[in-house]
């Protein structure tokens, strides 16, 4: 639930833009929030530093945080880590894009039709619960060892999450709103376009956000185990093989930055585009 | 069955032989009534007697098992209606500003923008608004949201307006204000209105005619005239005639609760 504070913060930002909160206090409050938020990360680095200095853990396994950050810097500037970062990001976005293009319309159709939903509910739940990694060998046989196998498997996993969430959003549309539109003379198509679409948007965004995180996980793992020569996953596995511990720790941190960043982008989009979520 | 395309002058809604049951439980077994044109009719009765069922069937939101409902000889499809829901929070579109919510039914009717603006301006003039229509529904209070909801239903100049317990989610102070607002607008426009209320005081205060229903299967316990002068004000509530009507209606209601 590390998403909570970020979401609350964005919601507050939105409130400030709307002029709900005063502006006099919030500079000070924002500053204090940042201070508080940096306590955890700083403490982690401090403990890491001391643990390394005091050799609580053998130094071969735990490089100092300074060396780790240095390794990120050198890898970024001359070691091709930036390239790997972009490759992983690009693969994640491709699989996410495929998942969204197929997941959203299908989710709407499935959610709007109780019979279709009931007949595929078990399948969706089953494959959603099946670890995507268990299907690696199958996808390797089907799609080979190239980029497409990695993207396909991540897209598959993300697609199910999106499909499920969109369908759920449509099914839970407020009946009163649909009735209201009907009384006003809206056709089925207009109800679909003007009411159901917006009604399912909040849940759709939950699905999209979960899906992009899942796609990243699957892509990184795929880069480790399905052949290939770039990507953060590949760099992590290479660091392990060559026992380059600073690079291993550094790449893990960079992967974290990527995951967190994607989440933040989606949360921002969500609070901007679905401003009514949870408030109506 | 009588030919309903013929209707008594002054009658707007003609209901004949209305039948409805839920899972084998009859709620209406051959219900007949004439609702007058340009008047406000309140529907009141014991819990679960089918007050909301009645207006939902008349408004075309709920199918019925048998019988006929006509509006000056026309069907519901040929009639322009407005409907105000009890739950304004779930009836308004939170993704649109209040103003766009009011625009929406006109857009559905294909009214051009300039004409829409003109009509809404005219509508706003009849209301005593103390809030900004450019806000989103969730930024407004309950009373303000229900006001928007009422405006949305009135902007198309409906022939009939249905209101299902419109003020029951509001506090008493707001209810008093909203009643007067609604009375003022409906009288000014001469719209036929059918209001369901679970509050006898409110039902009488707003109505020209009070329809008292029995327990299910619902029959007419009494269809009372409310000859109190308009405009009514909170002082009306202590008027001797008001008090007399209320006492009588309460007696009918209690008989209806005990009876059948």
Interface residues (C-beta under 8 A of the other chain):
Chain A: X18 X20 X174 X176 X177 X179 X180 X182 X183 X184 X185 X186 X190 X194 X195 X198 X201 X275 X276 X279 X280
Chain B: X59 X60 X61 X81 X82 X83 X85 X87 X89 X90 X91 X92 X93 X94 X95 X104 X105 X108 X109 X136 X137 X138 X139 X152 X156
